[in-house]
Amino acid sequence: MANYSYTNLYVYGPQEELANLFKKLKRWTRKDERKPKTAFGCGWLGFIAEGAGIKAFDLRAGVEKFQFDGKEMLYICYTSAWETQAEFWKAVLRKFAPACKSYYLSEESCQGLYVTNDKFRRVITADYAIPAWDSAAGCYLPSELRRSTFYTEGAIRELLSSRYGSGKSTAELLELARHDGLAVYDVKREA
């Protein structure tokens, strides 16, 4: 069984390129009875790849939502098996929005894996993640049921200081939290 990665992709660039890409993505993923049925529905990346004329990717992924602010940011939320599909999105952007830059934040809460490509914190400022907790069941929820909460270093420090007292370093607070069984994970920054 696949470990599913839940990714938020933020694309920034010229309004004209983003509007054009948004329109194409909507066209490529709209419901059409002639399309083959897939586990990822109409948002399957295979439909996007076909529309974009891009081949040679393992596309076990599907888009959940697109949002365009009408100005300089396109937001894409998608689910994929085992990986972020970053190379696929780079290929799409190279072809249809070459002046744009993209930043993603991906989570695989069942694996405790949180990753971003925003090495310099231009868009993704999160340093830590805590998976969603189901108090009724007494366990952490997988990301497909409820997404994790992300914290900057200052925010995690404030949160943990309220529980363990002030005057401790972030490392000491994290150690106390993890000792108590609180799942706090680092967000890894890839180049």
C-alpha positions as CSV (number, residue, x, y, z in Angstrom):
1,M,0.0,0.0,0.0
2,A,1.3,3.5,-0.9
3,N,2.2,6.1,1.6
4,Y,0.3,9.1,0.5
5,S,1.9,12.5,0.3
6,Y,-0.4,15.6,0.6
7,T,1.1,18.6,-1.0
8,N,0.3,22.3,-1.2
9,L,2.0,23.9,-4.2
10,Y,2.2,27.7,-4.5
11,V,3.1,29.1,-7.9
12,Y,4.1,32.8,-8.2
13,G,4.7,34.8,-11.3
14,P,3.2,37.0,-14.0
15,Q,-0.6,37.2,-13.9
16,E,-0.9,36.4,-17.6
17,E,1.1,33.1,-17.3
18,L,-0.7,32.1,-14.2
19,A,-4.1,32.8,-15.7
20,N,-3.3,30.8,-18.8
21,L,-2.0,27.9,-16.8
22,F,-5.0,28.0,-14.5
23,K,-7.4,27.9,-17.5
24,K,-5.5,24.9,-19.0
25,L,-5.4,23.0,-15.7
26,K,-9.2,23.4,-15.3
27,R,-9.8,22.3,-18.9
28,W,-7.5,19.2,-18.6
29,T,-9.2,18.1,-15.3
30,R,-12.9,18.8,-16.0
31,K,-15.4,16.0,-15.8
32,D,-15.8,14.2,-19.1
33,E,-17.6,10.9,-19.4
34,R,-15.2,9.8,-22.2
35,K,-12.2,9.9,-19.8
36,P,-11.2,6.6,-18.3
37,K,-12.0,6.1,-14.6
38,T,-9.0,6.5,-12.3
39,A,-8.4,6.2,-8.6
40,F,-7.6,9.9,-8.6
41,G,-10.7,11.0,-10.4
42,C,-10.8,13.9,-13.0
43,G,-7.8,15.5,-11.2
44,W,-5.5,12.7,-12.1
45,L,-2.1,14.0,-13.2
46,G,-2.2,11.7,-16.2
47,F,-4.9,13.9,-17.6
48,I,-2.8,17.0,-17.0
49,A,0.2,15.3,-18.6
50,E,-1.8,14.3,-21.6
51,G,-3.2,17.8,-22.1
52,A,0.3,19.3,-21.6
53,G,1.9,16.9,-23.9
54,I,4.3,15.7,-21.2
55,K,5.4,12.1,-20.8
56,A,7.6,9.8,-18.7
57,F,6.4,10.4,-15.2
58,D,5.0,8.0,-12.6
59,L,1.7,9.8,-12.1
60,R,0.0,8.2,-9.1
61,A,-1.4,11.5,-8.1
62,G,-4.5,13.7,-8.3
63,V,-5.3,17.3,-7.8
64,E,-7.8,18.1,-5.1
65,K,-8.1,21.8,-5.7
66,F,-6.8,24.7,-7.8
67,Q,-7.2,28.4,-6.8
68,F,-6.0,31.4,-8.6
69,D,-6.1,34.8,-6.9
70,G,-6.3,36.6,-10.2
71,K,-3.0,38.4,-9.5
72,E,0.3,36.6,-8.8
73,M,-0.4,33.3,-7.1
74,L,-1.8,30.0,-8.2
75,Y,-2.4,27.4,-5.4
76,I,-2.6,23.7,-6.2
77,C,-3.5,21.1,-3.6
78,Y,-2.8,17.5,-4.6
79,T,-2.3,13.9,-3.3
80,S,0.3,11.6,-4.6
81,A,1.7,8.1,-3.8
82,W,5.2,8.1,-2.3
83,E,6.5,11.4,-3.6
84,T,5.8,15.1,-4.2
85,Q,5.7,15.0,-8.0
86,A,7.9,18.0,-8.0
87,E,9.6,17.1,-11.2
88,F,6.3,16.8,-13.0
89,W,5.2,20.2,-11.9
90,K,8.6,21.7,-12.9
91,A,8.1,20.3,-16.4
92,V,4.5,21.8,-16.6
93,L,5.8,25.2,-15.4
94,R,8.8,25.1,-17.8
95,K,6.4,24.6,-20.7
96,F,3.5,26.8,-19.7
97,A,4.7,29.3,-17.1
98,P,8.5,29.6,-17.5
99,A,8.7,32.9,-15.6
100,C,7.0,31.4,-12.6
101,K,8.6,30.0,-9.4
102,S,7.0,27.3,-7.3
103,Y,7.2,26.3,-3.6
104,Y,5.7,23.2,-2.1
105,L,5.0,21.9,1.4
106,S,4.4,18.1,1.5
107,E,3.3,15.9,4.3
108,E,3.3,12.2,4.9
109,S,2.1,12.2,8.5
110,C,2.0,8.4,8.8
111,Q,5.8,8.5,8.1
112,G,6.5,11.7,10.0
113,L,7.9,13.2,6.8
114,Y,7.4,16.9,6.1
115,V,9.3,18.4,3.2
116,T,9.5,21.8,1.4
117,N,11.7,23.0,-1.4
118,D,11.6,26.6,0.0
119,K,15.1,26.5,1.4
120,F,15.2,30.3,2.1
121,R,11.7,30.5,3.6
122,R,10.4,32.9,0.9
123,V,6.8,31.4,1.1
124,I,6.9,28.3,3.4
125,T,7.9,29.5,6.9
126,A,7.0,26.4,8.8
127,D,9.8,24.7,10.8
128,Y,7.8,22.1,12.6
129,A,4.7,20.0,12.1
130,I,2.3,18.2,14.6
131,P,-0.1,15.7,13.1
132,A,-3.8,16.1,13.8
133,W,-4.9,14.4,17.1
134,D,-8.2,12.6,17.5
135,S,-9.0,12.9,21.2
136,A,-11.9,10.5,21.0
137,A,-9.8,7.7,19.5
138,G,-6.7,8.7,21.4
139,C,-4.4,8.7,18.3
140,Y,-2.9,10.8,15.5
141,L,-4.9,11.0,12.3
142,P,-3.5,10.2,8.9
143,S,-3.2,13.2,6.6
144,E,-6.1,12.0,4.4
145,L,-8.5,12.6,7.3
146,R,-7.1,15.8,8.7
147,R,-3.9,17.7,7.8
148,S,-1.2,18.5,10.2
149,T,-0.6,21.9,11.9
150,F,2.6,23.7,11.0
151,Y,4.6,26.0,13.2
152,T,7.5,28.4,12.9
153,E,10.2,28.1,15.4
154,G,8.8,31.0,17.4
155,A,5.3,29.6,17.4
156,I,6.4,26.1,18.5
157,R,8.4,27.7,21.2
158,E,5.4,29.7,22.4
159,L,3.2,26.6,22.3
160,L,5.6,24.3,24.2
161,S,6.6,27.1,26.7
162,S,2.9,27.3,27.7
163,R,3.1,23.6,28.6
164,Y,6.6,23.2,29.9
165,G,7.5,26.7,31.2
166,S,9.6,29.5,29.8
167,G,13.3,29.8,30.1
168,K,14.1,26.7,28.2
169,S,15.7,26.4,24.8
170,T,13.7,25.2,21.8
171,A,15.7,22.0,21.8
172,E,14.9,21.4,25.5
173,L,11.2,22.1,24.9
174,L,11.1,19.7,21.9
175,E,12.9,17.0,23.9
176,L,10.3,17.4,26.7
177,A,7.4,17.2,24.2
178,R,8.8,14.2,22.5
179,H,9.4,12.5,25.8
180,D,5.8,13.0,26.7
181,G,4.7,11.4,23.4
182,L,3.8,14.6,21.5
183,A,4.7,13.9,17.8
184,V,6.7,17.0,16.7
185,Y,8.5,16.7,13.4
186,D,11.0,18.9,11.7
187,V,10.1,20.3,8.3
188,K,13.0,19.3,6.0
189,R,14.2,21.9,3.5
190,E,15.4,20.5,0.2
191,A,17.3,22.5,-2.4
